[in-house]
Amino acid sequence: MRLAQVLTLLLFIRLSLVHGASSNAKHYIVYMGEHSHPNSESVIRANHEMLASVTGSLEVAKEAALHHYSKSFRGFSAMLTPEQTKRVAESDGVVSVFESGTSKIHTTRTWNFLGIDSIQQYKQLQMDSSSNVIVGVIDSGNDLQLLLIKLYSSGIWPESESFSDQGFGPVPDKFKGECVTGEQFALSNCNRKIIGARYYFKGFEAEYGSLESQGGTFFRSARDSDGHGTHTASTIAGSVVANVSLLGMAGGTARGGAPSARLAIYKACWFGLCSDADVLLAMDDAISDGVHILSLSLGPDPPQSIYFEDAISIGSFHAFQKGILVSCSAGNSFFPGTASNVAPWILTVAASSVDRIFISNIYLGNSRILKGFSLNPLKMETSYGLIAGSAAAAKGVPPSNASFCKNNTLDATLIKGKIVVCTIETLTDNRREKSIFIRQGGGVGMILIDPLAKDIGFQFVLPGTVIGQEEAALLQKYMETEKNPVAKIYPTITVLDTKPAPAVAGFSSMGPNIITPEILKPDITGPGLNILAAWSPVAIEATAERSVNYNIVSGTSMSCPHISAVSAIIKSIKPSWSPAAIKSAIMTTATVLDNTKHLIGRQPFGNETTPFDYGSGHINPTAALEPGLIYDLDSTDIINFLCSIGGNPAQLKNLTGQLTYCQNPPIPSYNLNYPSIGVSNMNGSLSVYRTVTYYGKDPTVYYAYVDHPVGVKVKVTPSKLCFTKTGEKMSFKVDFIPYMNSSGSFVFGALTWSNGIHKVRSPIGLNVLSV
């Protein structure tokens, strides 16, 4: 053996001992933010010293290190064991430690996170059948940031690259809609992607006065002045656009979930207010125009009116009758019992996170780094003094009031040239406005203590970041012990592959369904936190006075179009399927586990969740394309359901448009053939009935598996379903035998049918009043 070969072998053995010392060593990235080192060599030396503290020697540390990040920020990558990783993460100055994954050309995250790029049929659809699927978008400002600004409308910005019609064929013959012209919206603004556009304002003006009297920017047309409608439409069906970001954040390739689908836009809301009359007319038009899917990112404030007196419930019922699936946002009201759009013929969507966060950290004068969250593109060149808002109260303003950093509460002479630390008074505080008032007083930055909303990516007019309670305690201690406390707020960096994800967003409205609690709501959850999509460049109020073409916002308004897009994909593959069949496919194939294989939690504290948070679970598009079994239902089933909850002939006429009589006795509401099972007032044992339809190629057998609710025995009869051909239906009975009451609250479980290939899961929710 030659000397060179010997040396190579020895080096290989040495590296194997270092990198393979433990079979569970993995490649990790250690991120430490910006640094004050004079050069790269200094950073590398410091990195080696830190790594040596966990590897045992400087020599091993140098061999373990694979990469050094030493220019724009400090960090390194190395092969580390779990124990070494833990010790490194606890080191001073370390912001985060995360496993290095395989990088690929990627979207702006959500569709990759949902695994939609892996669907071979979907890839074919981009050039084929989905180009004839039409999604109607009736839109309002229901995303959280805009709700906290109180300025939003709807519509579309047709010049966005996301609405390019390159490669599209003629408009489908089925579509009977119009491109209605108006202010700065011509016929040429419609194309083979945006095939229809309408706007509605008469109801609004009758109830609130003229649009001109409202103040603010608007277009009396389908053109979008606030970005919200553009965002939701591009999330559903935006064309593929490479190299987009929000000022460098969340960079990648933007596209909708169904980029080959067509869009019909129905603008029915102005300045955040939607006349029921306008919304119902928009739904009426959409049904007539021939859309396949209706996506509504709007809804009533809780509590919702009964179905018979709710415009969206009525309009969506008629859409259901015509074979149109209606997907609606559940709302952003944080609390139990606030979910809206809860009719059983609506697909009600909660919001959850993806595996991506945006961190804007704080570097304190004592070299400690506090983790902050925001969408902050601004760079501080140096550190500035810190002052609490409560310590900068204007004359006559109590310190507690000044801590909220609202208008005319801060003394400009005290905050000039400083970073101001603010707090939240109520959940509905306008966060961005606080930064405006600080800037007006001469402040240079803002740290907002907001534990409940720290995961939401807010934008401010000056360098700003949001911190939780733990970081706030560290900041307070530093400010109390340091004579001249200073800090520097770093620009945001995008961190991918975070865990755990998904988690239900803290703002997402929760069940139970206050109208018919036996229909568990919401139905499903999908990505709705910090979503990047197309934007209106004139909508600068929501982007901290910056004109952008793509923006990041949060809300159930963002999760709803994700579900609408998946519905469009299913419709393109299964054109004969009913709205209920598509809904069943989405619900029964959802997952309740995050990427750590634990039950999905709820932000911001990781609280335990139930179907009242996530419905049937987080959407799994791949599985939804081939669900195995379907829980189908039609208009007759809905009428029977309405009869069971006390609908009388007059009310049913309002909903159906024709005189309708109920069976006597009515079919119990819990026997609606819904993909979930709920009983809201259970006294003793009770039986529930369901029917499933088989969609598969070969004969198969499904077996029942039960996750028992606490205090209830469950028996499924038959426990085995044998199918011989596709389209075959089989019914079964579920007996619930309680042996303890549930103390006035629901207990949860699940029924899963499986043939070893498909798992068809239905959540169970029971309120046991007596045994």
Phi, psi and omega in degrees: 000132182286159182302317181299320179293321178297313180299320179296318180296316179298320179296318179299316179298318181297313179295324179295321178294323181286304187278337183246019181304330176229135182294344181258014175288138180226165182274116181244152172253129178252114183255134186229015176074195178288165183220166180248014179294146184289336183199174181296321181302321180295320178297314182298319177299315180296321178298315180298319180296318178296314182294325179297330181293341179249340179267339177105342178203155180293324181296314179294322179299316180296325180281331181284328182291132180254319180224149172238133175255108194228003185255286181282331178207172183253141176171181176200165171239148183200159173278119185226147172278165177305320180294317178296320179300316180298317181292321177297317181299333181273356182288150178298138175089350180277124179274311181205153175229125182213149183293139179279125178258184178271120181275141176223167171297125191230162173281185177283028161105310195297319183288326173295318180301324179280355177076018187287337179289347182271358184272109183299319179299322181295321179298323177291327182296334182301337180243000192234239198292331184292348178292350176257002176274131184246126178250121174271132183243111173252118199227147174220180177272088181243019174269154193295316181300317182290326176299329181272001174253334181066038177211104180197159182218229177193192181113206183208149174257096192292339181285350180302140177302335181295345181249025174296140179254019180300129179089356180275147174274190181299159176298134181304140180299332182299331187283127182244015184280186184230159168252097185275124181280162179185200183300118180054034176218107182255171177302327181291347177282346169269153180209203181277355172262303174272093188268351177204149178207127178224160175217154189222129183216352186295318178298316179300311184293329177292329184264332188232000183094178185296155177299322182296333183279354184278334185083155180094166182280135174203163174237128177280071183188187177280359179292141185269126178255353184237352176094339188295312180296321177299318181298310183292319181296318181288333175295322180288307194221024179298139176292165183287125179229119183277155170058055175245158177193173168259097178050042178093352181263142178061040183293150178159204179258122181269139172196157174280171179291329178234073189295345178265000178284160177262158182239136170238122189257134180231100183270111187234007185229147182220129177053036175082005181239134182238115174292131177305324180296316179295316181297316182294324176294321178297318179293321178299312178300315183299318179298316180291325182294337176100029177287156178264326182230139173244126181245119182240107176265061178202167179178167181285155171293147177290149357279144180287147175290163177297160186304325185288345183239019183243123186299317182292322178297318181291309181300319182288332175297318179292324175297316178302317179299327182270007177084020181256123175283134178247120179251127184229147174288145182278342181110166185239048189258009169071320199253164177299146176075015183253359180300135178248175182056055191258008178299145184291345177269004176252141172271108189262126194244124172272175183240143178217174185270170169242181184272056180210136175229161179239111184250135176231095191274164181246126178257110182279163180296339177269014178075007177278142179251127176256136181279123177238165182227128174184176174253084189242102179273358188270139182252129172272127182281340182209176177275152179230159179295149180255141174214136177283144177303324180294337178268002182235034183293137174291163183302128178085358181259125178299143179306323181297323178289321181294334181297340180276353174056045178265177187301132175064026178252349184249144177275115184300327181291336181271330184263352183302128178073015184235161171270124184259132178264120185241163177233175182256135176272310178224165179300332184269009176306142173277103185295315184297325181299326179301318180293329177294316180294324177294317178297320179297329180272002178094004176293158184245353181192167180218134169246118184254122176273109188211073187302325185283337185238017185294339181280348182273134183279093177273153176244141182233162183278353174220170180307122183208153179210161183244135180234158178267188187293321182295314178293326179296322179295319178294320179295315180298317179299317179297317182291331180281331185262344182260131182295315180235078183291138178226162179202165177222131180261124182275152172297157182291140168242149180265125180246126183254169176060037181281155179226148355279151176203142001279166169227145178294131180295141183300331183278344189297127182298148188242158169284181008283164173294115187281349180267309177226085187297344177286346171265102185295128179226150358293176180270326191203159171234153180208175184302124180214008182247121176056062183260128177268129176201178184298158187214159174276124183293346178271354183273068186274346179297322183276351183241030177056046173069022177247130177278120182226158178261343177223141185220158179250121178221169184229154175149167173292343171298333179275327180285324180305310179295335174298316180290323177298321180295315179296322177299320179295320178297314180298318180298324181290329180273325182239070187298338181273353184290144177282165174304321181293324179293317178297316179299316179299317180300319181291317185287315189283348179255003181292160179249146176253008181251147176268188184282006170254006180069023174252163178302136178307133177262182179237130177289158004267358188249006179074027182301152177295144185242167177220177175302343175289344175267309191244002182069236177277348179135193180271136187300140178234088187303321182301311181291327184295337179290333179224077187283341181091295179237152182229138168263104184258156174202161182228189185297326178297319177298321179294318178298317177299321177298313181296325175298321184292338180259017172098014178295131178256167184307321181293316180295317181295328177294320177301324184277317187263340182083004178215155182293128185227135179248149183264152172292154178227113000283158180288155173292131181303143183298331181287353177263008169301136187284062185269152181289347172245166182236123180223139173227119189267337179222086187258116177246101182078191183292153186203148179244138179239143183241143177217158176230133178243151177245133183272130173235095179200176186267322189243161173304145183204166179233129176253137178246146181271135175231133187240131167261106191286130171296150180300127175084008183226129172272139183236132177232129180251129181228124350289159180269000180223129179244121182254116180251141180249338182207157180294146182087353180289139180249144175218142181251157178212163181242140175242115178265129175250121180240098183282145173237006170200146180280165186258018172057039174081006178232165181282147167245150190235151174204204180199151171244125179237127171262131182219139173250016182090346178244309180254143172242121184247099191254133176239121174292150177241133175227124184231135172250098186272111181273326178204159182257000000 
